[in-house]
């Protein structure tokens, strides 16, 4: 079975030197771009088109409540061979739905676990819902 390799490419934009002989107006900004890069090993199912090329098996994901520096957090475990990109995340607590992220919430790399701190008022969700790897399908799961 193939193995996915995960990298982060960091690109810094270097501002041009300032000419002190001429008056300057405006603001100079230095930008930093942090770009995730995933390389798929032989045997990992992928597709050539679309926003995301790797398929994650939702049955290989699980979550539970945890603490992060004394604060409530969700711990997500990914037992798949590819990373999972979580977006459009919401939780159900006391029968009410609460949105945690409209866009990207974060990544969980293959065969790893990651903590996601929860906002105030979210202490014991009964269910989590998220879009996986920018696909139309939703992951809906109770804690393990």
C-alpha positions in Angstrom: 0.0 0.0 0.0 1.3 3.5 -0.8 2.1 6.1 1.7 1.2 9.8 1.4 4.0 12.3 2.1 2.9 15.7 3.5 5.0 18.9 3.1 4.4 22.6 3.7 6.0 25.0 1.2 6.6 28.5 2.6 7.1 31.3 0.2 8.3 34.7 1.4 7.8 37.9 -0.7 10.8 40.1 -0.2 10.0 43.9 -0.5 12.1 45.9 -2.9 14.8 48.2 -1.3 13.5 51.7 -0.6 14.9 54.7 -2.6 15.4 57.3 0.2 16.1 60.1 -2.3 12.4 60.2 -3.3 9.4 60.9 -1.0 7.4 57.7 -0.4 3.6 57.3 0.0 1.8 54.1 0.8 2.5 50.9 2.8 4.9 48.2 2.0 3.9 44.7 3.0 5.9 41.6 3.2 3.7 38.6 2.4 4.2 34.9 3.4 2.4 32.1 1.7 2.1 28.7 3.4 1.0 26.1 0.9 0.3 22.5 1.8 1.7 19.9 -0.6 0.8 16.2 -0.6 2.6 13.5 -2.6 0.7 10.3 -3.1 2.4 6.9 -3.1 1.5 4.1 -5.5 -1.7 2.4 -4.6 -3.5 5.5 -3.1 -6.7 6.1 -4.9 -6.8 9.6 -6.6 -8.6 11.5 -9.3 -7.1 13.9 -11.7 -9.8 16.6 -11.7 -11.5 18.5 -8.9 -10.4 20.6 -5.9 -8.9 17.6 -4.1 -7.3 14.5 -5.6 -7.2 12.0 -2.7 -10.1 10.0 -1.3 -10.4 9.6 2.5 -12.5 6.8 4.0 -14.8 8.4 6.6 -15.1 5.1 8.5 -11.4 5.6 9.3 -12.1 8.9 11.1 -13.1 9.2 14.7 -13.4 11.9 17.4 -13.7 12.4 21.1 -13.8 15.2 23.6 -10.4 16.2 25.1 -8.7 19.0 26.9 -6.2 21.4 25.4 -4.4 23.5 28.1 -7.5 23.0 30.3 -9.9 24.1 27.6 -12.5 21.8 25.8 -11.3 20.5 22.5 -12.2 17.9 19.9 -9.5 15.3 19.2 -9.8 13.8 15.7 -8.0 10.6 14.8 -7.3 9.8 11.1 -6.5 6.1 10.6 -6.5 6.4 6.8 -3.5 6.4 4.5 -4.2 10.0 3.3 -4.8 13.3 5.1 -8.2 14.7 5.8 -9.0 18.3 5.1 -11.9 19.4 7.4 -14.1 22.3 6.3 -17.7 23.5 6.9 -17.6 22.1 10.4 -20.5 22.2 12.8 -21.4 20.4 16.1 -24.7 19.5 17.7 -24.9 20.2 21.4 -28.1 20.1 23.4 -30.2 19.7 20.3 -28.8 22.9 18.7 -26.4 23.1 15.7 -23.4 25.4 16.1 -21.0 26.3 13.2 -17.3 26.1 14.1 -15.9 26.9 10.6 -17.6 27.9 7.4 -14.4 27.4 5.4 -11.2 25.4 6.2 -10.9 24.2 9.8 -7.7 22.3 9.5 -5.9 19.1 8.4 -5.3 15.8 10.1 -2.4 13.9 8.6 -2.5 10.1 7.9 -2.3 7.8 10.9 -2.3 10.8 13.3 -4.4 12.7 15.8 -5.0 16.4 16.1 -6.6 18.6 18.8 -9.0 21.4 17.7 -9.8 23.9 20.5 -13.5 24.7 20.9 -15.1 28.2 21.2 -16.7 29.3 24.5 -20.0 27.6 25.2 -19.2 24.4 23.3 -18.3 21.9 26.0 -19.9 18.6 25.1 -21.1 18.2 21.5 -23.0 15.0 20.7 -22.2 15.0 17.0 -19.8 16.6 14.5 -20.5 17.3 10.9 -17.8 18.3 8.3 -17.0 18.4 4.6 -14.0 16.1 3.9 -11.3 17.0 1.4 -13.5 19.6 -0.3 -16.1 17.1 -1.5 -19.9 17.5 -1.5 -20.4 14.6 1.0 -20.6 15.3 4.7 -19.0 13.4 7.5 -21.4 13.0 10.4 -20.2 11.2 13.5 -20.8 10.8 17.2 -17.8 10.6 19.6 -16.2 7.2 20.0 
